[in-house]
Amino acid sequence: MTSAPDGSASYRSMRDCLDRIEDTVPGKLEITKEGIVHDMMAPGRPHELTAGLVSRRLEKALPDGVWAHVGTPDVEDEPEGIMRHPDVMVIAVEDMQGEGSFDPRTVIAAVEVVSRSNPDNDWVGKVRDYPLIGIPVYAVFDPRTGTGAVMSDIHPTPEGPRYATRKDFVYGEDVTIGEWTISSEGLPRYAEASD
């Protein structure tokens, strides 16, 4: 009988596996407290347009030296065993310098656009994982329903750090993410048949 690897060894094995296969499989791969999450479908146009619009609106409100970054790399906390890829990261330019994944504790806010194919990843998994890795503000935009939420105020619980505050919104309302308020007017919704 073999023993299970410790958390760090298990995480490193999953990370090495992802490094080998990520260019050969469709969709997006992330490592969570529950294991590897594979969102099979590549994001569709409404998803990407929402991420782009939110990023541009945030950019107009942010001070010099802070970006609403869309793209790579991931945020990674090896001791927690978590590697995630936010759709938009509010982060200081100086914290983007260097090599490798971003330190999640330098991310000012993470924004996710809910995937039609795997909504629990954004509404459940990331609500659990982002406070664990120290991301102080998490905003979710859901094109399926035209609603969303902003979560903040990390506090300790028996299950680990969690967000204490949740402010729900409906598309069309102003949304405050951290210190900055943007409009959610005109964000696209998913059509019945496609993402």
CORPENOR-V167136 format. One record per residue. N is the residue number from 0. RES is the residue in one letter. PHI is phi as a letter, one per 30 degrees, with the letter a starting at -180 (999 if undefined). BURIAL is b if it has 9 or more other ideal C-beta (glycine too) atoms within 8 Angstrom, else e. Layout:
n->N res->RES phi->PHI burial->BURIAL
n->N res->RES phi->PHI burial->BURIAL
This chain:
n->0 res->M phi->999 burial->e
n->1 res->T phi->c burial->e
n->2 res->S phi->d burial->e
n->3 res->A phi->d burial->e
n->4 res->P phi->d burial->e
n->5 res->D phi->d burial->e
n->6 res->G phi->e burial->e
n->7 res->S phi->d burial->b
n->8 res->A phi->d burial->e
n->9 res->S phi->d burial->b
n->10 res->Y phi->d burial->b
n->11 res->R phi->e burial->b
n->12 res->S phi->d burial->b
n->13 res->M phi->d burial->b
n->14 res->R phi->d burial->b
n->15 res->D phi->d burial->e
n->16 res->C phi->d burial->b
n->17 res->L phi->d burial->b
n->18 res->D phi->e burial->e
n->19 res->R phi->d burial->e
n->20 res->I phi->c burial->b
n->21 res->E phi->e burial->e
n->22 res->D phi->d burial->e
n->23 res->T phi->c burial->e
n->24 res->V phi->c burial->e
n->25 res->P phi->d burial->e
n->26 res->G phi->i burial->b
n->27 res->K phi->b burial->e
n->28 res->L phi->c burial->b
n->29 res->E phi->b burial->b
n->30 res->I phi->c burial->b
n->31 res->T phi->c burial->b
n->32 res->K phi->d burial->e
n->33 res->E phi->c burial->e
n->34 res->G phi->k burial->e
n->35 res->I phi->d burial->b
n->36 res->V phi->c burial->b
n->37 res->H phi->b burial->e
n->38 res->D phi->d burial->b
n->39 res->M phi->d burial->e
n->40 res->M phi->d burial->b
n->41 res->A phi->d burial->e
n->42 res->P phi->e burial->b
n->43 res->G phi->d burial->b
n->44 res->R phi->d burial->e
n->45 res->P phi->d burial->b
n->46 res->H phi->d burial->b
n->47 res->E phi->d burial->b
n->48 res->L phi->d burial->b
n->49 res->T phi->d burial->b
n->50 res->A phi->e burial->b
n->51 res->G phi->d burial->b
n->52 res->L phi->d burial->b
n->53 res->V phi->d burial->b
n->54 res->S phi->d burial->b
n->55 res->R phi->d burial->b
n->56 res->R phi->d burial->b
n->57 res->L phi->d burial->b
n->58 res->E phi->e burial->b
n->59 res->K phi->d burial->e
n->60 res->A phi->c burial->e
n->61 res->L phi->d burial->b
n->62 res->P phi->d burial->e
n->63 res->D phi->e burial->e
n->64 res->G phi->i burial->e
n->65 res->V phi->b burial->b
n->66 res->W phi->c burial->b
n->67 res->A phi->c burial->b
n->68 res->H phi->d burial->b
n->69 res->V phi->c burial->e
n->70 res->G phi->k burial->e
n->71 res->T phi->c burial->e
n->72 res->P phi->d burial->e
n->73 res->D phi->d burial->b
n->74 res->V phi->c burial->b
n->75 res->E phi->b burial->b
n->76 res->D phi->b burial->b
n->77 res->E phi->d burial->b
n->78 res->P phi->e burial->e
n->79 res->E phi->d burial->b
n->80 res->G phi->i burial->b
n->81 res->I phi->b burial->b
n->82 res->M phi->b burial->b
n->83 res->R phi->b burial->b
n->84 res->H phi->b burial->b
n->85 res->P phi->d burial->b
n->86 res->D phi->d burial->b
n->87 res->V phi->b burial->b
n->88 res->M phi->b burial->b
n->89 res->V phi->d burial->b
n->90 res->I phi->a burial->b
n->91 res->A phi->d burial->b
n->92 res->V phi->e burial->b
n->93 res->E phi->d burial->e
n->94 res->D phi->d burial->b
n->95 res->M phi->d burial->b
n->96 res->Q phi->d burial->e
n->97 res->G phi->j burial->e
n->98 res->E phi->c burial->e
n->99 res->G phi->i burial->e
n->100 res->S phi->d burial->e
n->101 res->F phi->d burial->b
n->102 res->D phi->d burial->b
n->103 res->P phi->d burial->b
n->104 res->R phi->d burial->e
n->105 res->T phi->c burial->b
n->106 res->V phi->d burial->b
n->107 res->I phi->d burial->b
n->108 res->A phi->a burial->b
n->109 res->A phi->c burial->b
n->110 res->V phi->b burial->b
n->111 res->E phi->b burial->b
n->112 res->V phi->c burial->b
n->113 res->V phi->d burial->b
n->114 res->S phi->d burial->b
n->115 res->R phi->d burial->b
n->116 res->S phi->d burial->e
n->117 res->N phi->a burial->b
n->118 res->P phi->d burial->b
n->119 res->D phi->d burial->e
n->120 res->N phi->e burial->b
n->121 res->D phi->d burial->b
n->122 res->W phi->d burial->b
n->123 res->V phi->b burial->e
n->124 res->G phi->e burial->b
n->125 res->K phi->d burial->b
n->126 res->V phi->d burial->b
n->127 res->R phi->d burial->b
n->128 res->D phi->d burial->b
n->129 res->Y phi->d burial->b
n->130 res->P phi->d burial->b
n->131 res->L phi->d burial->b
n->132 res->I phi->c burial->b
n->133 res->G phi->i burial->b
n->134 res->I phi->d burial->b
n->135 res->P phi->d burial->e
n->136 res->V phi->b burial->b
n->137 res->Y phi->b burial->b
n->138 res->A phi->c burial->b
n->139 res->V phi->b burial->b
n->140 res->F phi->c burial->b
n->141 res->D phi->c burial->b
n->142 res->P phi->d burial->b
n->143 res->R phi->d burial->b
n->144 res->T phi->c burial->e
n->145 res->G phi->i burial->b
n->146 res->T phi->b burial->b
n->147 res->G phi->a burial->b
n->148 res->A phi->a burial->b
n->149 res->V phi->c burial->b
n->150 res->M phi->c burial->b
n->151 res->S phi->a burial->b
n->152 res->D phi->i burial->e
n->153 res->I phi->d burial->b
n->154 res->H phi->b burial->e
n->155 res->P phi->d burial->e
n->156 res->T phi->b burial->e
n->157 res->P phi->d burial->e
n->158 res->E phi->d burial->e
n->159 res->G phi->j burial->e
n->160 res->P phi->e burial->b
n->161 res->R phi->b burial->b
n->162 res->Y phi->d burial->b
n->163 res->A phi->c burial->e
n->164 res->T phi->c burial->e
n->165 res->R phi->b burial->e
n->166 res->K phi->c burial->e
n->167 res->D phi->d burial->e
n->168 res->F phi->b burial->b
n->169 res->V phi->c burial->e
n->170 res->Y phi->e burial->b
n->171 res->G phi->j burial->e
n->172 res->E phi->d burial->e
n->173 res->D phi->d burial->e
n->174 res->V phi->b burial->b
n->175 res->T phi->c burial->b
n->176 res->I phi->c burial->b
n->177 res->G phi->i burial->b
n->178 res->E phi->c burial->e
n->179 res->W phi->c burial->b
n->180 res->T phi->c burial->e
n->181 res->I phi->b burial->b
n->182 res->S phi->d burial->e
n->183 res->S phi->c burial->b
n->184 res->E phi->d burial->e
n->185 res->G phi->i burial->e
n->186 res->L phi->d burial->b
n->187 res->P phi->d burial->b
n->188 res->R phi->c burial->b
n->189 res->Y phi->d burial->b
n->190 res->A phi->d burial->e
n->191 res->E phi->e burial->e
n->192 res->A phi->c burial->e
n->193 res->S phi->b burial->e
n->194 res->D phi->c burial->b
